[in-house]
Amino acid sequence: MRWLISLLLFTLAIPAQAAITVRDDMGVEVRLTAPARRIVSLSPHGTELLFAAGAGEYIVGTVAHSDYPEAATRIPQVGTYVAFDLERIVALRPDLVVAWSSGNGKAEALERLTSFGIRVYSTEPRKLDDIATSLEKLGMLAGTPGTGNAAAQTFRARLARLRARYAQREPVSVFYQVWRGPLFTLGGPHIFSRVVEVCGGRNVFGELNTLALSVDLEAVLAADPQAIIASGMGEERPDWLDDWRQWPQLRAVHAGHLFFIPPNLLQRPTPRLLDGAERLCEALDRVRGERSE
């Protein structure tokens, strides 16, 4: 009997593992009884954030275009971020799904996941500082807070250096072209506009309260940006960037300020966004330098 009492006292002395509770970017409380060990990511940027937070080894499913880091390409895919397969997700038995609230289509699909008892954490970084916060929270959920916190600290320090160096410099107006047909750009709520601000620039369509939108040629000509930044589909400069040479009256065209930065470095809210920010800041400094000559 004594050994049984001793065992019971020993068991009671062991603290129960505390639940992990965080609020996602939509303000929803996400609670796990233990660190997530089977994670499905429903966006390329979610996959990147998880790897950066030290949770890459726990990802069991991703979506198309989850291509960074290279290890992400070897993870089974459950569809695209706008058309994912619920049955395949459920079959993976995830204890956490990292969703993208504005990119995953209708909310009903995510609601169905929660109805199956699957915890869903939604990412929607709109400010640069949100990226660091996401790294911390995902590290908590995956039981890798040391890595997540360190990545967040590195991101904040690097961002602070960029802000200190560029944010107060002479403003440069920027048009960001996502695609040519239709002519597509990013508005004020998109995190891209925050990157431009870090570089001391101004998104010419930043006052529009829309994440992404199509614009007509006349609107761009009227805005008369000092720099045009092209996106495209990959790592190669798109040929259509040179189509702007048809309008030499634009300040950006007249001065030859047509720049290309790979879209994954300016559109994905991940630590690599600061790589894109550095390129953008250098491009806008070139505009300032040539303007002062």
C-alpha positions as CSV (number, residue, x, y, z in Angstrom):
1,M,0.0,0.0,0.0
2,R,2.9,2.4,0.8
3,W,4.3,2.0,-2.7
4,L,0.9,2.9,-4.1
5,I,0.6,6.0,-2.0
6,S,4.1,7.0,-2.9
7,L,3.4,6.6,-6.6
8,L,0.2,8.6,-6.3
9,L,2.0,11.4,-4.5
10,F,4.8,11.4,-7.1
11,T,2.2,11.5,-9.9
12,L,0.4,14.5,-8.3
13,A,3.8,16.3,-8.0
14,I,4.3,16.2,-11.7
15,P,2.8,19.4,-13.2
16,A,0.3,18.8,-16.0
17,Q,1.3,20.2,-19.3
18,A,-0.1,23.6,-19.7
19,A,-2.5,24.3,-22.5
20,I,-1.2,26.5,-25.3
21,T,-3.5,29.4,-26.0
22,V,-3.0,32.2,-28.6
23,R,-5.2,34.6,-30.6
24,D,-4.8,34.4,-34.4
25,D,-4.8,37.4,-36.7
26,M,-8.6,37.4,-36.8
27,G,-8.8,37.7,-33.0
28,V,-10.0,34.1,-32.6
29,E,-8.6,32.2,-29.6
30,V,-6.8,29.0,-30.6
31,R,-6.2,26.5,-27.8
32,L,-4.1,23.3,-28.0
33,T,-3.7,20.8,-25.1
34,A,-0.2,20.0,-26.4
35,P,2.2,21.3,-29.1
36,A,1.1,20.7,-32.7
37,R,2.8,17.7,-34.2
38,R,0.7,17.3,-37.4
39,I,0.3,20.7,-39.1
40,V,-1.4,21.5,-42.5
41,S,-0.6,24.8,-44.1
42,L,-3.1,26.3,-46.5
43,S,-0.9,29.1,-48.0
44,P,2.7,29.4,-49.2
45,H,3.4,32.2,-46.7
46,G,2.0,30.1,-43.9
47,T,4.4,27.3,-44.9
48,E,7.4,29.7,-44.9
49,L,6.4,31.1,-41.5
50,L,6.2,27.7,-40.0
51,F,9.6,26.7,-41.2
52,A,11.0,30.0,-40.0
53,A,9.5,29.4,-36.6
54,G,11.1,26.0,-36.4
55,A,8.0,23.9,-37.1
56,G,8.9,22.7,-40.6
57,E,9.4,19.1,-39.5
58,Y,5.8,19.0,-38.2
59,I,4.1,20.0,-41.5
60,V,2.3,17.1,-43.0
61,G,0.4,18.9,-45.8
62,T,0.8,22.1,-47.8
63,V,-0.8,23.8,-50.9
64,A,0.6,24.5,-54.4
65,H,3.4,27.1,-54.6
66,S,4.7,26.2,-51.1
67,D,8.2,26.3,-52.6
68,Y,10.3,27.9,-49.8
69,P,12.4,26.6,-48.2
70,E,13.3,23.7,-50.6
71,A,12.2,21.1,-48.0
72,A,8.7,22.5,-48.4
73,T,8.5,21.1,-51.9
74,R,8.7,17.6,-50.6
75,I,5.6,17.8,-48.4
76,P,2.3,16.3,-49.8
77,Q,-0.1,18.9,-51.1
78,V,-3.8,19.1,-50.4
79,G,-4.7,21.4,-53.4
80,T,-4.3,25.1,-53.8
81,Y,-4.9,27.9,-51.3
82,V,-8.3,28.7,-53.0
83,A,-9.3,25.1,-53.7
84,F,-8.1,22.6,-51.1
85,D,-9.4,19.1,-50.6
86,L,-11.1,18.8,-47.2
87,E,-11.1,15.0,-47.3
88,R,-7.4,14.9,-47.9
89,I,-6.8,17.4,-45.0
90,V,-8.9,15.3,-42.6
91,A,-7.2,12.1,-43.7
92,L,-3.8,13.7,-42.6
93,R,-5.2,13.9,-39.0
94,P,-3.8,17.3,-38.3
95,D,-3.9,18.8,-34.8
96,L,-3.5,22.3,-36.4
97,V,-4.4,23.9,-39.7
98,V,-2.7,27.2,-40.5
99,A,-5.2,29.1,-42.7
100,W,-5.1,32.3,-44.7
101,S,-8.3,34.2,-44.0
102,S,-8.4,36.4,-47.1
103,G,-6.9,33.9,-49.5
104,N,-8.6,30.6,-48.7
105,G,-11.9,31.4,-50.3
106,K,-15.3,30.9,-48.6
107,A,-15.2,30.8,-44.9
108,E,-17.5,27.8,-44.9
109,A,-14.6,25.5,-45.8
110,L,-12.6,26.6,-42.8
111,E,-15.7,26.3,-40.6
112,R,-16.1,22.7,-41.7
113,L,-12.6,21.9,-40.5
114,T,-13.4,23.3,-37.1
115,S,-16.6,21.3,-37.1
116,F,-14.4,18.2,-37.4
117,G,-12.6,19.3,-34.2
118,I,-9.5,20.5,-36.0
119,R,-7.9,23.6,-34.6
120,V,-7.5,26.4,-37.2
121,Y,-5.1,29.3,-36.8
122,S,-5.7,32.1,-39.4
123,T,-2.8,34.3,-40.6
124,E,-3.4,37.7,-42.1
125,P,-0.4,39.9,-41.6
126,R,-1.2,43.5,-42.7
127,K,1.6,45.3,-40.9
128,L,5.3,44.4,-41.0
129,D,5.4,43.9,-37.2
130,D,2.7,41.3,-37.6
131,I,5.2,39.0,-39.2
132,A,7.3,38.9,-36.1
133,T,4.2,38.3,-34.0
134,S,3.2,35.4,-36.3
135,L,6.6,33.8,-35.8
136,E,6.3,33.9,-32.1
137,K,2.7,32.5,-32.0
138,L,3.4,29.7,-34.5
139,G,6.5,28.8,-32.4
140,M,4.3,28.6,-29.3
141,L,1.7,26.4,-31.1
142,A,4.4,24.1,-32.5
143,G,6.4,23.9,-29.2
144,T,9.3,25.6,-30.8
145,P,9.2,29.0,-29.0
146,G,12.9,29.4,-28.8
147,T,13.3,29.3,-32.6
148,G,10.1,31.4,-33.2
149,N,11.2,34.1,-30.7
150,A,14.7,34.3,-32.1
151,A,13.4,34.6,-35.7
152,A,11.0,37.3,-34.5
153,Q,13.8,39.2,-32.8
154,T,16.0,39.0,-35.9
155,F,13.2,40.3,-38.1
156,R,12.4,43.2,-35.8
157,A,16.0,44.3,-35.6
158,R,16.5,44.1,-39.3
159,L,13.2,46.0,-39.9
160,A,14.3,48.7,-37.4
161,R,17.6,49.2,-39.3
162,L,15.7,49.6,-42.6
163,R,13.3,52.1,-41.1
164,A,16.0,54.2,-39.5
165,R,18.0,54.3,-42.8
166,Y,15.2,55.0,-45.4
167,A,11.8,55.9,-43.9
168,Q,12.5,59.7,-43.6
169,R,14.1,60.1,-47.0
170,E,12.6,62.2,-49.7
171,P,9.3,60.6,-50.9
172,V,9.2,58.7,-54.1
173,S,5.9,57.7,-55.8
174,V,5.6,54.1,-56.8
175,F,3.3,52.1,-59.0
176,Y,3.4,48.3,-58.4
177,Q,2.3,46.2,-61.3
178,V,1.2,42.7,-60.4
179,W,0.0,41.8,-63.9
180,R,-0.7,43.4,-67.3
181,G,-4.0,41.8,-68.4
182,P,-5.9,43.2,-66.6
183,L,-3.6,45.9,-65.2
184,F,-3.5,44.8,-61.6
185,T,-2.0,46.4,-58.5
186,L,-2.1,46.3,-54.7
187,G,-3.9,48.8,-52.5
188,G,-3.5,50.4,-49.1
189,P,-4.4,47.5,-46.8
190,H,-1.8,45.2,-48.5
191,I,1.4,44.7,-46.6
192,F,3.3,45.8,-49.7
193,S,2.2,49.4,-49.0
194,R,4.0,49.2,-45.6
195,V,7.2,48.0,-47.4
196,V,7.0,51.1,-49.6
197,E,6.6,53.3,-46.5
198,V,9.7,51.7,-44.9
199,C,11.7,52.8,-48.0
200,G,10.4,56.3,-47.8
201,G,8.1,55.8,-50.8
202,R,4.4,56.1,-51.5
203,N,2.1,53.7,-53.2
204,V,0.2,55.8,-55.8
205,F,-2.9,53.6,-55.1
206,G,-2.2,53.3,-51.4
207,E,-5.3,55.4,-50.5
208,L,-7.6,52.8,-52.0
209,N,-9.0,50.5,-49.2
210,T,-8.7,47.3,-51.3
211,L,-6.1,44.6,-51.0
212,A,-5.7,44.0,-54.7
213,L,-7.5,45.7,-57.6
214,S,-7.5,46.3,-61.3
215,V,-6.8,49.8,-62.6
216,D,-7.0,51.4,-66.0
217,L,-4.2,52.9,-67.9
218,E,-5.5,56.4,-67.6
219,A,-5.3,56.1,-63.8
220,V,-1.6,55.2,-63.9
221,L,-0.9,58.0,-66.4
222,A,-2.7,60.4,-64.1
223,A,-0.7,59.2,-61.1
224,D,2.5,59.7,-63.0
225,P,4.7,57.6,-60.7
226,Q,8.4,58.2,-60.3
227,A,9.1,54.5,-60.3
228,I,7.3,51.4,-61.6
229,I,8.0,48.1,-59.9
230,A,7.0,44.9,-61.8
231,S,5.9,41.7,-60.2
232,G,5.4,38.8,-62.6
233,M,5.2,35.1,-62.0
234,G,8.7,34.1,-60.9
235,E,12.3,35.0,-60.8
236,E,12.6,36.4,-64.3
237,R,11.9,40.0,-65.3
238,P,8.6,40.1,-67.2
239,D,8.8,41.3,-70.8
240,W,5.7,43.4,-70.3
241,L,7.5,45.8,-68.0
242,D,9.0,47.4,-71.1
243,D,5.5,48.0,-72.5
244,W,5.6,51.2,-70.5
245,R,8.1,52.7,-72.9
246,Q,5.1,53.5,-75.1
247,W,4.4,56.3,-72.7
248,P,7.6,58.3,-72.4
249,Q,5.7,61.2,-70.7
250,L,5.6,59.1,-67.5
251,R,8.4,60.2,-65.1
252,A,9.3,56.6,-64.4
253,V,9.7,55.9,-68.1
254,H,11.5,59.1,-69.0
255,A,14.1,58.4,-66.3
256,G,14.4,54.7,-67.0
257,H,13.1,53.8,-63.5
258,L,11.4,50.5,-64.4
259,F,12.4,47.9,-61.8
260,F,11.7,44.2,-61.2
261,I,11.7,42.5,-57.9
262,P,10.5,38.8,-57.6
263,P,7.0,38.7,-56.3
264,N,7.7,36.2,-53.5
265,L,9.9,38.9,-52.0
266,L,7.3,41.6,-51.9
267,Q,3.9,39.8,-51.7
268,R,4.5,37.0,-49.1
269,P,4.4,38.2,-45.5
270,T,7.4,36.2,-44.3
271,P,10.9,37.1,-43.2
272,R,12.0,37.2,-46.8
273,L,9.8,40.3,-47.3
274,L,12.8,42.3,-45.9
275,D,14.9,40.9,-48.7
276,G,12.4,42.5,-51.1
277,A,12.3,45.6,-49.0
278,E,16.1,46.0,-49.3
279,R,15.9,45.8,-53.1
280,L,13.0,48.2,-53.2
281,C,14.8,50.7,-50.9
282,E,17.9,50.6,-53.1
283,A,15.8,51.2,-56.2
284,L,14.0,54.2,-54.7
285,D,17.4,55.6,-53.6
286,R,18.5,55.3,-57.2
287,V,15.5,57.4,-58.2
288,R,16.4,60.0,-55.6
289,G,20.1,60.1,-56.6
290,E,19.4,60.5,-60.3
291,R,16.7,63.1,-59.6
292,S,19.2,65.3,-57.7
293,E,21.9,65.2,-60.4
